Amino acid sequence: MKNWIKGANATVLSLAAIGIFILLTIFLHSLPGVQWDLTASKKFTLSDKTITTLKNLDQEVHAIAFTESGQGVVYTEIKDMLDEYQKRSGKFTWEEVDPKKNPTLAQKYSIASYGTIVFESGENTKSITSTELFGYGSEQTSYTFSGENKFTQALVDLTSGAKHIAYAITGHNELALSDAYEFRTGLENEGMEIKELNLFTQAAIPEDAETLLILSPQKDISEQEAQLIVDFVKNKGKLYMTVGLAQDMDKWVNWNKVLEAVGVKNQNALVVESSKTLSQDPLAIVPQYGYHDIVNKLSEQRSIVVMPVAMSLGQVEGFADYTASAILNTTDAGYGKTDLSLFTGSSQVTQATIAKKDGDLGGPLDLAYAISTTENTPKAVVIGNGLFLRDDWIAEQGNRDFALNSAGWLNEQKELVTIRPREEMIPDEVYISLPKQKMIFWGTIAVYPLVFLVFGGIVWWRRRKG
């Protein structure tokens, strides 16, 4: 009887200890912000900027992660990060949806790929793809995760309520917005409203226009159109212009006037980079960064930009109305081919075609400028390439970030969030054959528990007999 009472007491005490542990765990888990992050990279610790943003949320924000069931497209980092946001604010919620099982919802948000995360507040939405969140680490065995930066920026953009009106100039075979869907969507997610404008038919720039988008025109503009743009820029307007290779562009007059209005000169030279890159394509330029808010973060993250068939730009000598900062340039080994007919005709481009010759420009060459007023307010961004904005190029390396960073700087988005990406080590993978998998499964499920049960039974039997 005494042994039975002792056993019962031990059982009750054990159950009580387990119950207290469970209740304490549930209580601590329910407390917002109470946790101990013991990971080396502090992957579960949010920055002060994120905590403040979540604390100050005054409207409901709901995130939807579109994933394929059973495929694990929402990586553990993304799920953990969204869970942290939800724990920190009662205004933020998120869910996981399979677009195949819910095609109506996927169509509503124009979901084009798995791994897209849509943040929504009221009628405003902002989309982030999982490919934007991961990058190369400092070592081959590591990677970076920028989830906190992207997610917090999404919250700031959705709750700021600011809208910027931009008009894309058409009528000169510019890059169609349909071919730059990702770029356009990115701008809209950053709070811009994009409209198209044909100056030849409308003969005026609308009053609500803040920015003009001129994306790699293939024909020269008329003198009247050019004057409208120059007057707009010299007054209140801003300019986002890309200059791409075009036939007979060395004969252009009026587009050059537009560029000169912001202190930039088209050097009519196709850039060739002779220093070695992984692409092995001398016309796919991987430029160096200048020092500017647009590219500083990209430089810190060691994220590169790839520009196919880029044009060299220069500054107008003696121009003092605005200040131009070179934000992209080639190495000293780069040079500019001034005979553009070699690349716009029907003949095949060979190594002999791109070889440096007398009359070509020597490097380093500038590929992009950020132009500011004397009061240091953004006025224009001019980039000597437009192909990088196409859907088939914008996903390359840091192209999308550079495109959106430059537009964000131009629109004076002072609430741009800068949170360093977290670097994680790639987990070591071990291949286990099918027989070993079965051995591990049955060993942990049956054999090991049975062994402990047998030994426990022997000990119990011996004590009972003793």
C-alpha positions in Angstrom: 0.0 0.0 0.0 2.8 2.3 0.9 4.6 1.6 -2.4 1.3 2.4 -4.3 0.9 5.7 -2.5 4.6 6.7 -3.3 4.0 5.8 -6.9 0.8 7.8 -7.1 2.5 10.8 -5.5 5.4 10.6 -7.9 2.9 10.4 -10.8 0.9 13.4 -9.6 4.0 15.5 -9.0 5.3 14.6 -12.5 2.0 15.5 -14.1 1.9 18.8 -12.1 5.4 19.7 -13.3 4.5 19.0 -16.9 1.3 21.0 -16.5 3.1 24.0 -15.0 5.7 23.9 -17.8 2.9 23.8 -20.5 1.0 26.6 -18.9 4.1 28.7 -18.5 5.1 28.1 -22.1 1.6 29.2 -23.3 1.7 32.3 -21.1 5.1 33.4 -22.3 4.1 32.7 -25.9 1.0 34.9 -25.5 3.1 37.9 -24.4 4.0 40.1 -27.4 7.7 40.8 -27.7 8.8 38.4 -25.0 11.3 35.9 -26.5 15.0 35.0 -26.4 16.6 34.8 -29.8 19.6 32.4 -29.4 20.3 32.2 -33.2 23.7 33.4 -34.4 22.2 35.8 -36.9 19.4 37.0 -34.6 16.9 35.9 -37.3 13.9 36.3 -34.9 14.9 39.8 -33.7 13.1 42.6 -35.4 14.8 46.0 -35.9 13.6 49.1 -34.1 12.2 50.5 -37.4 10.0 47.4 -37.9 8.8 47.4 -34.3 7.9 51.1 -34.4 6.1 50.6 -37.8 4.0 47.7 -36.4 3.3 49.5 -33.2 2.0 52.6 -35.1 -0.2 50.7 -37.6 -3.5 52.4 -37.5 -5.2 50.4 -40.2 -5.7 46.7 -41.0 -3.1 45.1 -43.2 -3.5 41.6 -44.5 -0.9 39.5 -46.3 -1.5 36.6 -48.6 1.3 34.2 -49.5 0.4 32.4 -52.7 2.1 29.0 -52.7 1.7 25.5 -54.2 0.4 23.0 -51.6 3.1 20.5 -50.5 5.9 22.2 -52.4 7.2 24.5 -49.6 7.4 27.6 -51.8 7.0 29.8 -48.7 10.4 29.3 -47.2 10.8 28.9 -43.5 12.3 32.4 -43.2 9.3 34.0 -44.8 6.8 32.2 -42.7 8.7 32.9 -39.5 9.0 36.6 -40.4 5.3 36.9 -41.2 4.5 35.1 -37.9 6.6 37.7 -36.0 4.8 40.6 -37.6 1.5 39.1 -36.7 2.6 38.5 -33.1 3.7 42.2 -32.8 0.6 43.9 -34.1 -3.1 43.1 -33.9 -3.6 45.1 -37.1 -1.5 42.7 -39.2 -2.7 39.2 -40.3 -1.5 36.8 -43.0 -2.6 33.6 -44.6 -1.3 31.0 -47.1 -3.3 30.3 -50.3 -2.8 27.8 -53.1 -3.7 29.7 -56.4 -4.7 26.4 -58.0 -7.3 25.8 -55.3 -8.4 29.4 -55.2 -8.0 30.7 -58.8 -10.5 33.5 -58.3 -8.3 35.1 -55.6 -5.2 34.5 -57.6 -6.8 36.3 -60.6 -7.9 39.2 -58.4 -4.3 39.9 -57.5 -2.8 39.1 -61.0 -0.6 36.3 -59.5 1.9 35.2 -62.2 4.1 32.9 -60.1 4.2 30.9 -56.9 5.9 32.5 -54.0 4.2 35.9 -54.5 3.3 37.7 -51.2 0.5 40.3 -51.5 0.1 43.0 -48.8 -3.3 44.6 -48.8 -4.8 47.5 -46.9 -8.1 48.8 -48.0 -7.9 49.2 -51.8 -4.1 49.5 -51.9 -1.9 46.4 -52.5 1.8 45.8 -52.8 3.2 42.5 -54.2 6.6 41.0 -53.4 8.0 37.9 -55.0 10.0 35.4 -53.0 12.9 35.8 -55.5 13.3 39.4 -54.4 14.0 38.3 -50.8 17.0 36.0 -51.3 20.5 36.9 -52.5 24.0 35.7 -52.5 25.9 35.7 -49.2 29.5 36.6 -48.6 30.5 33.0 -48.9 29.5 30.2 -51.3 27.8 28.4 -48.4 25.7 31.4 -47.3 22.7 33.4 -48.6 21.0 36.7 -47.6 17.4 37.2 -46.7 15.8 40.7 -47.1 12.4 39.8 -45.9 12.2 42.4 -43.0 13.3 45.2 -45.3 10.8 44.4 -48.0 7.9 43.6 -45.6 8.4 46.7 -43.5 8.7 48.9 -46.6 5.4 47.4 -47.8 3.7 48.4 -44.6 5.1 52.0 -44.9 4.0 52.3 -48.5 0.5 51.0 -47.9 -0.2 53.2 -44.9 1.5 56.5 -46.2 -1.3 57.1 -48.7 0.9 59.1 -51.0 0.3 58.8 -54.8 2.6 60.1 -57.5 1.4 60.6 -61.0 3.7 59.6 -63.9 3.1 59.8 -67.6 4.9 57.5 -70.0 5.6 59.2 -73.3 4.6 57.3 -76.4 4.7 57.7 -80.2 8.4 57.2 -80.9 8.7 53.4 -80.5 9.5 53.6 -76.9 9.8 50.5 -74.7 6.1 49.4 -74.3 4.9 49.2 -70.7 3.4 45.8 -71.7 7.0 44.6 -72.2 8.0 46.1 -68.9 5.1 44.8 -66.8 7.3 44.0 -63.8 8.8 47.5 -63.8 5.3 49.1 -64.1 3.9 46.9 -61.3 6.8 47.7 -59.1 6.3 51.4 -59.6 2.6 51.1 -58.9 3.4 49.1 -55.7 5.7 52.0 -54.7 2.8 54.4 -54.8 3.0 55.6 -58.5 0.1 55.9 -60.9 1.2 55.3 -64.5 -0.6 56.8 -67.5 0.4 57.0 -71.1 0.8 60.3 -73.0 1.2 61.0 -76.7 2.3 64.7 -76.9 1.7 64.8 -80.7 -2.0 64.2 -80.3 -2.6 65.9 -76.9 -0.2 68.8 -77.4 0.1 69.4 -73.6 1.4 67.8 -70.5 -1.5 67.3 -68.0 -1.5 69.4 -64.8 -1.4 66.4 -62.5 1.8 65.1 -64.0 4.8 64.9 -61.6 7.1 62.7 -63.6 7.6 61.9 -67.3 8.8 58.4 -68.2 10.8 58.3 -71.5 11.9 54.7 -72.0 14.4 54.2 -74.8 12.7 55.9 -77.8 13.7 54.6 -81.3 12.9 57.7 -83.3 13.6 61.4 -82.7 11.0 63.6 -81.2 9.6 66.7 -82.9 10.8 70.2 -81.9 7.4 71.1 -80.5 7.2 68.0 -78.3 10.8 68.5 -77.1 9.9 72.1 -76.1 7.0 70.9 -74.0 9.2 68.4 -72.1 12.0 70.9 -71.6 9.5 73.5 -70.2 7.9 70.9 -68.0 11.3 69.8 -66.5 12.6 73.4 -66.1 9.4 74.2 -64.2 8.0 71.7 -61.6 8.4 68.4 -63.5 10.8 65.5 -63.1 12.3 63.2 -65.7 13.0 59.5 -65.7 14.7 58.7 -69.1 16.5 55.7 -70.5 18.6 55.9 -73.7 18.9 52.7 -75.7 20.6 51.9 -79.0 18.5 53.0 -81.9 19.1 53.4 -85.7 20.3 56.8 -86.8 20.3 58.1 -83.2 23.6 59.9 -83.9 21.4 62.2 -86.1 18.9 63.0 -83.4 18.6 66.7 -82.5 15.5 67.1 -80.3 16.0 64.2 -77.8 19.5 65.6 -77.3 17.9 69.0 -76.4 15.8 67.2 -73.7 18.9 65.6 -72.3 20.9 68.8 -72.4 18.1 70.5 -70.4 19.2 68.4 -67.4 22.9 68.7 -68.1 23.4 65.3 -69.8 24.9 64.6 -73.2 24.3 61.5 -75.3 27.8 60.4 -76.5 26.3 58.1 -79.2 28.7 55.3 -78.2 27.9 51.7 -77.5 29.7 50.5 -74.4 32.0 47.5 -74.5 33.5 46.1 -71.3 36.7 44.1 -71.9 37.2 43.1 -68.2 36.2 39.6 -67.5 32.7 38.8 -66.2 30.9 35.5 -65.7 28.6 36.2 -68.6 31.5 36.3 -71.1 29.4 38.8 -73.1 31.3 42.1 -73.6 28.0 43.9 -74.4 26.4 42.8 -71.1 27.8 45.4 -68.9 28.1 44.9 -65.1 28.8 48.5 -64.1 30.5 49.8 -61.0 28.6 52.0 -58.5 29.2 55.6 -57.7 28.3 57.0 -54.3 24.7 57.9 -54.1 21.5 57.1 -52.1 20.2 55.2 -55.1 23.0 52.6 -55.2 24.6 52.7 -51.8 22.5 50.0 -50.4 23.0 47.8 -53.5 26.8 48.3 -53.1 26.6 47.3 -49.4 24.7 44.1 -50.3 27.1 43.4 -53.2 24.2 43.2 -55.5 25.1 43.8 -59.1 23.3 45.4 -62.1 23.4 43.9 -65.6 22.8 46.2 -68.5 22.7 44.6 -72.0 23.7 46.9 -74.9 24.3 50.1 -72.9 25.1 53.6 -74.1 27.7 56.0 -72.8 26.5 59.3 -71.3 28.4 62.5 -70.5 27.9 65.8 -68.8 27.3 69.1 -70.6 30.4 71.3 -70.0 29.7 74.4 -68.0 26.2 73.4 -67.1 25.3 74.9 -63.7 21.5 74.7 -63.4 21.6 71.2 -61.9 24.1 68.8 -60.4 24.7 65.4 -62.0 26.1 62.5 -60.0 27.3 59.5 -61.9 25.7 56.4 -60.3 26.9 53.8 -62.8 30.1 53.6 -64.7 32.4 51.1 -66.4 35.9 50.1 -65.4 39.0 51.6 -67.0 38.9 48.7 -69.4 35.6 49.8 -70.8 35.3 51.8 -74.0 32.6 53.2 -76.3 32.1 52.2 -80.0 31.2 55.4 -81.9 30.3 53.8 -85.2 26.8 52.7 -84.3 26.0 51.5 -87.8 28.0 48.4 -87.0 25.4 47.4 -84.5 22.1 48.7 -86.0 22.5 47.1 -89.4 21.8 43.6 -90.5 25.4 42.4 -90.4 26.5 40.0 -87.7 28.3 41.4 -84.7 31.7 39.7 -84.3 34.8 40.1 -82.2 36.3 42.3 -84.9 33.2 44.5 -84.8 33.5 45.2 -81.1 37.3 45.6 -81.0 38.5 49.0 -79.9 39.6 51.3 -82.8 40.8 54.8 -83.3 38.0 57.3 -82.6 36.3 55.1 -79.9 35.8 56.6 -76.4 38.2 55.5 -73.7 37.0 54.4 -70.2 35.9 54.7 -67.6 32.5 55.7 -69.1 29.4 56.9 -67.3 26.2 54.9 -67.8 23.7 56.7 -65.5 23.2 60.0 -63.7 21.1 61.2 -60.8 20.4 64.9 -61.3 19.6 67.3 -58.4 18.7 71.0 -58.2 20.9 73.5 -56.5 18.6 73.0 -53.4 19.6 69.3 -53.6 16.1 68.1 -54.5 15.8 65.3 -57.2 15.1 66.5 -60.7 16.0 63.6 -63.1 17.4 60.2 -63.6 19.0 59.4 -66.9 20.2 55.8 -67.7 22.1 54.7 -70.8 20.1 51.5 -71.1 16.4 50.5 -71.3 16.6 46.8 -72.1 17.3 46.1 -68.4 13.7 47.2 -67.7 12.2 44.5 -69.9 10.5 41.6 -68.2 13.2 39.2 -69.5 16.0 41.2 -67.9 14.6 43.0 -64.8 14.8 39.8 -62.7 18.5 39.6 -63.3 20.6 40.2 -60.2 19.8 43.7 -58.8 18.2 45.2 -61.9 14.7 45.5 -60.3 16.0 47.1 -57.1 18.1 49.6 -59.1 15.1 50.5 -61.3 12.8 51.0 -58.3 15.4 52.7 -56.1 16.1 55.3 -58.8 12.3 56.0 -59.2 11.8 56.1 -55.5 14.7 58.6 -55.1 13.2 60.8 -57.9 9.8 60.8 -56.2 11.5 61.8 -52.9 10.2 58.8 -51.0 11.8 59.7 -47.7 10.2 56.7 -46.0 12.3 54.2 -47.8 13.3 51.5 -45.3 16.9 50.5 -45.0 17.3 47.3 -43.0 20.4 45.2 -43.6 19.6 41.7 -45.0 20.3 38.7 -42.7 23.0 36.3 -43.8 22.3 32.6 -43.2 24.4 29.5 -43.8 23.0 27.1 -46.3 22.1 23.9 -44.4 24.2 20.9 -45.1 22.3 18.3 -47.1 22.9 14.6 -46.5 21.6 11.9 -48.9 20.0 9.0 -47.2 19.2 5.9 -49.2 15.8 4.2 -49.0 17.0 1.2 -46.9 18.6 3.6 -44.4 15.5 5.8 -44.3 13.5 2.7 -43.3 16.1 1.7 -40.7 16.0 5.1 -39.1 12.2 5.2 -39.2 11.6 1.8 -37.6 14.5 2.3 -35.3 13.1 5.5 -33.8 9.4 4.4 -34.0 9.7 0.8 -32.8 13.1 -0.6 -31.9 14.5 2.1 -29.6 11.2 2.6 -27.6 10.9 -1.2 -27.3 14.4 -1.6 -26.0 13.8 1.1 -23.3 10.5 -0.6 -22.5 12.1 -4.0 -22.0 14.9 -2.6 -19.8 12.4 -0.7 -17.9 10.3 -3.8 -17.4 13.4 -5.8 -16.2 14.3 -3.1 -13.7 10.7 -3.0 -12.4 10.5 -6.8 -12.2 13.8 -7.0 -10.3 12.7 -4.3 -7.8 9.4 -6.0 -7.2 11.1 -9.3 -6.5 13.8 -7.7 -4.4 
